[in-house]
Amino acid sequence: MTVTEDILAGLDAEQRQAATALKGPVCILAGAGTGKTRAITHRIAYGVKTGVYDPHRTLAVTFTARAAAEMRSRLRDLGVHGVQARTFHAAALRQLQYFWGDAIGGPVPQLVENKIQLIIEAARRLRLSTDRATVRDLAGEIEWAKVSMLTPDTYQAAAADREMPTGWDVTSVTRLFVSYEDVKTDRGLIDFEDVLLILLGILDSEPRIAATIRDQYRTFVVDEYQDVSPLQQRLLEAWLGGRDDLCVVGDASQTIYSFTGATSEFLLDFRSRYPQAEMIKLVRDYRSSPQIVDLANKLLSERTVQQQRQLERQISGKARVTEALPRWPEPLELISQREAGPEPEFAECADEEAEAEWVAERITQLIAPGQDGKPTVEPAEIAVLFRTNSQSAAFEQALTAHGLSYQLRGAERFFSRREVRDGILQLRAAARSADDVSGDAVVGRVKDVLGSLGFSENAPQTTGAARERWESLNALVELAAQLSRTRGEDFTVTELVAELDERAANQHAPTMQGVTLASLHSAKGLEWDAVFLAGLTEGLMPISFATEQAEIDEERRLLYVGITRARHRLYLSWPQARSSQRRGGRRPSRFLQSLTPQARTVAGSAERPTRSRQRARKATMTCRGCGTVLDTGAERKIGRCENCPPQYEEQTLTALKDWRSSIASRDKVPAFVVFTDATLIAIAESNPSSPTDLLRIPGVGKTKVERYGDDVLALMT
C-alpha cells in the first residue's frame, strides 16, 4: 500500500470523497460525530502527500486553541508538518505583529485579554455605576457590536431592537462603547476584535502586504464554519483575495453562539456565493448509539414539522403573517454506525436536591466494578451538563457526598497545577539526559520520573488533594501511553515534552479521571460515554429570556448538541420544584414533549420509593433520635442527625470498613465505590438479616446486593 493509499484507508465513502476533493470551493456538511476532523486532516495530508498542497502555504482555521492543537497533533500523526492550524485570532495576531512595523510603525500595542477593567473605567468616566454581572453583559454586547463590524457611530441604529443589559438602554450602551474605545486609545491597548479589524484595514489599504499574505497562504480550510461572525468572514475573504481554493466544514444544527455574533448564514449560503462548489454530506455517526442518534434526529425533525405547519397556516390564511419565519434549514439526518445501546433514560425528580442525588447515585452505579473488576464506565467518561453555571453547585455537593471526584470545566487550568508544572520540569530534565529513550520505553521512563512526585501504579484510596494530585500525574502518564501508541517506535521523551509545551500554550489538557461538570455551551466539541442532561425545565431549557422563535430555535440546537455529546448512555432529568420546601410548579422543557416515553424514572431507580411517597418523605423525614428535620442526603440515608449519638456496635462498623477496604484493594477501586461511609453506618444501624432488608437501605440497591450481599449479611451475624 502506498503512502497516499494508506492515508485514505479506513475512511468511509463520504469521508474519502471529502479527503480527495482537493480543489476548492468545497463545502462539507458534517453532522455531530461523523468524523469531520478526521476527514479534513486526511484531506490536508492527502493533498500534501500528492503534491497538490504545499504544507507551508496551507492555513487551517478553527475556533478554539484546543481544536487547533488537536488538528496539528493529528497532522503530525499522519506525517505532515508545516501546516498552520490556528484560531482566527491567533492567525490574525501573528500576521498583525509581523506587518505592524511596515503598515503602522512603532511598537505593537499590548493585547488586552479581558475587557472587564476597561469597561469599569469607561463607565466611571461617564459617572455610571454597574455591578460585575452587568459588566460582563456589557462586555458581551461590545464584542457583538465589533464582530458585527459596527462602530460606535453605527451601533445605536443597528442595536435598536436588541435587548440591553439590565438597567441600560441603547443610548447609554452607545456612550459606554465610545468611552471604552477612548480608554483603550489613551492606554495604547487593543482587544481581540481589534486584531481582526486592524488587520482587515491593513489588507484593504496596503496592496503590497495583502499580496504577500495571499502569496504565503494558497489553501484554506475553515472548521466549524457555522460559527463564523461577519468580521471573521470578511477577513477570510480578504485572505482569499478573490480566489476560491477554500474548504469549509460545518453543521447549521450546531449553531449555538449567535449571542456572540456567530451566524450559520455563510454556511447555508455557500453555494450561492460559489455556484460551482462541491457539496459533501457526512451523516454516518460513529460517536453515538442508534438510540441516542434517533433521539437527536427526533428533536430536530420536530422543529421541521412545526415549521411546515406554520407555513401551511400562513398559506391557507389561518394565521396572520406578522413577520418572516426564522430560517430553519433541513437538518442532516444522522445514521448511527455503532452497535445498539441502552435507551435514553428520563427522570422526573421532586426537586433540585433529589435530582442531584439521583444523578450521583446513577454515577456511583456506573463506576462500580463489574464481575470483571472493571467499572461499566470510567469516571473520566461521564459528564453532567446543564444550561447555566449556577446549576453546578447542587451536583458538586451530591458528588462530594458520594465521594466522587469531579472536575469543573472552566475551573483551574490543568497546566497551572503545581504537580503538572513540576512533572513537566522533571520530564524535560529526563529528555536532556544522554540516555533519552524511545518507543515502548517512554511510558516506563515517565512513570519512573513522576514517581518522585507521588505517582504510583494504583490510585490512592482517598479523596481530596492527594487524589487530585495523583489524577494530574496519571493524566501525564496516560497521554504518554497514547502518544507512544500513535507515534510508534520513534517517539521519545523529548517529543513528549514538546507536545506538553504546545498543549500548555494552547491549554489543551489531557483527559482527567473524574466526572466532568460543564455547561452545555462549554461541552461543544467534546464527548463522553455517559452524559447526564440535567435541569431540563421551562425557564432553563429553553432559557427564560429566549422569547423570539429564533432564540428558541437556538435553545433547541443547544439541547441537540448536549444529546450528541453522549456515546452510549444518556440520561435526561428535570426537577418539579427548586427545593423540598417549595411545592412543585416547574414544568418539563417543551422540547421533551415529543421525546419522553410514557415510562420514566421517578427520582431514582425502581428500588426507590414512588415520587409522591418520596416527596412527602423527603419534606418531613426527621431524626429518629431527636425529631429534627434531616437536611442532608447523608443524614437521610442514616436516619438520624449528626448531633444524635450513633446506634450501632462499634465492632460491627469496624468489621464493615475492614471488609470494604479489602474489597476495594482487590478490585483496585476507591473504597467509596463499594459503599460510602454513610451507607456503611446505615447498614450497621439497621442490622439487616436478609437481602430484602438490605434493599430497604438507601445507597445499596439490587446490583450491590447481588455483588456484596452475602458478605455483608455474614458480618451482621
C-alpha positions, 0 to 999 in steps of 0.5 A: 500500500502506498503512502497516499493509499494508506492515508485514505484507508479506513475512511468511509465513502463520504469521508474519502470523497471529502479527503480527495476533493482537493480543489476548492470551493468545497463545502462539507456538511458534517453532522455531530460525530461523523468524523469531520476532523478526521476527514479534513486532516486526511484531506490536508495530508492527502493533498500534501502527500500528492503534491497538490498542497504545499504544507507551508502555504496551507492555513487551517482555521478553527475556533478554539486553541484546543481544536487547533492543537488537536488538528496539528497533533493529528497532522503530525500523526499522519506525517505532515508538518508545516501546516498552520492550524490556528484560531482566527485570532491567533492567525490574525495576531501573528500576521498583525505583529509581523506587518505592524512595523511596515503598515503602522510603525512603532511598537505593537500595542499590548493585547488586552485579554479581558475587557472587564477593567476597561469597561469599569473605567469607561463607565466611571468616566461617564459617572455610571455605576454597574455591578460585575454581572452587568459588566460582563453583559456589557462586555458581551454586547461590545464584542457583538457590536465589533464582530458585527463590524459596527462602530460606535457611530453605527451601533445605536441604529443597528442595536435598536431592537436588541435587548440591553443589559439590565438597567441600560438602554441603547443610548447609554450602551452607545456612550459606554462603547465610545468611552471604552474605545477612548480608554483603550486609545489613551492606554495604547491597548487593543482587544481581540476584535481589534486584531481582526479589524486592524488587520482587515484595514491593513489588507484593504489599504496596503496592496503590497502586504495583502499580496504577500499574505495571499502569496504565503497562504494558497489553501484554506480550510475553515472548521466549524464554519457555522460559527463564523461572525461577519468580521471573521468572514470578511477577513477570510475573504480578504485572505482569499483575495478573490480566489476560491481554493477554500474548504469549509466544514460545518453543521447549521444544527450546531449553531449555538453562539449567535449571542456572540455574533456567530451566524450559520448564514455563510454556511447555508449560503455557500453555494450561492456565493460559489455556484460551482462548489462541491457539496459533501454530506457526512451523516454516518455517526460513529460517536453515538448509539442508534438510540441516542442518534434517533433521539437527536434526529427526533428533536430536530425533525420536530422543529421541521414539522412545526415549521411546515405547519406554520407555513401551511397556516400562513398559506391557507390564511389561518394565521396572520403573517406578522413577520418572516419565519426564522430560517430553519434549514433541513437538518442532516439526518444522522445514521448511527454506525455503532452497535445498539445501546441502552435507551435514553433514560428520563427522570422526573425528580421532586426537586433540585436536591433529589435530582442531584442525588439521583444523578450521583447515585446513577454515577456511583452505579456506573463506576462500580466494578463489574464481575470483571473488576472493571467499572461499566464506565470510567469516571473520566467518561461521564459528564453532567451538563446543564444550561447555566453555571449556577446549576453546578453547585447542587451536583458538586455537593451530591458528588462530594457526598458520594465521594466522587471526584469531579472536575469543573470545566472552566475551573483551574487550568490543568497546566497551572497545577503545581504537580503538572508544572513540576512533572513537566520540569522533571520530564524535560530534565529526563529528555536532556539526559544522554540516555533519552529513550524511545518507543515502548520505553517512554511510558516506563521512563515517565512513570519512573520520573513522576514517581518522585512526585507521588505517582504510583501504579494504583490510585490512592484510596482517598479523596481530596488533594492527594487524589487530585494530585495523583489524577494530574500525574496519571493524566501525564502518564496516560497521554504518554501511553497514547502518544507512544501508541500513535507515534510508534517506535520513534517517539521519545521523551523529548517529543513528549515534552514538546507536545506538553509545551504546545498543549500548555500554550494552547491549554489543551489538557489531557483527559482527567479521571473524574466526572466532568461538570460543564455547561452545555455551551462549554461541552461543544466539541467534546464527548463522553460515554455517559452524559447526564442532561440535567435541569431540563425545565421551562425557564432553563431549557429553553432559557427564560429570556429566549422569547423570539422563535429564533432564540428558541430555535437556538435553545433547541440546537443547544439541547441537540448538541448536549444529546450528541455529546453522549456515546452510549448512555444518556440520561435526561432529568428535570426537577418539579420544584427548586427545593423540598420546601417549595411545592412543585410548579416547574414544568418539563422543557417543551422540547421533551414533549415529543421525546419522553416515553410514557415510562420514566424514572421517578427520582431514582431507580425502581428500588426507590420509593414512588415520587409522591411517597418520596416527596412527602418523605423527603419534606418531613423525614426527621431524626429518629433520635431527636425529631429534627428535620434531616437536611442532608442526603447523608443524614437521610440515608442514616436516619438520624442527625449528626448531633444524635449519638450513633446506634450501632456496635462499634465492632460491627462498623469496624468489621464493615470498613475492614471488609470494604477496604479489602474489597476495594484493594482487590478490585483496585477501586476507591473504597467509596465505590463499594459503599460510602461511609454513610451507607456503611453506618446505615447498614450497621444501624439497621442490622439487616438479616436478609437481602430484602432488608438490605434493599430497604437501605438507601445507597445499596440497591439490587446490583450491590446486593447481588455483588456484596450481599452475602458478605455483608449479611455474614458480618451482621451475624 
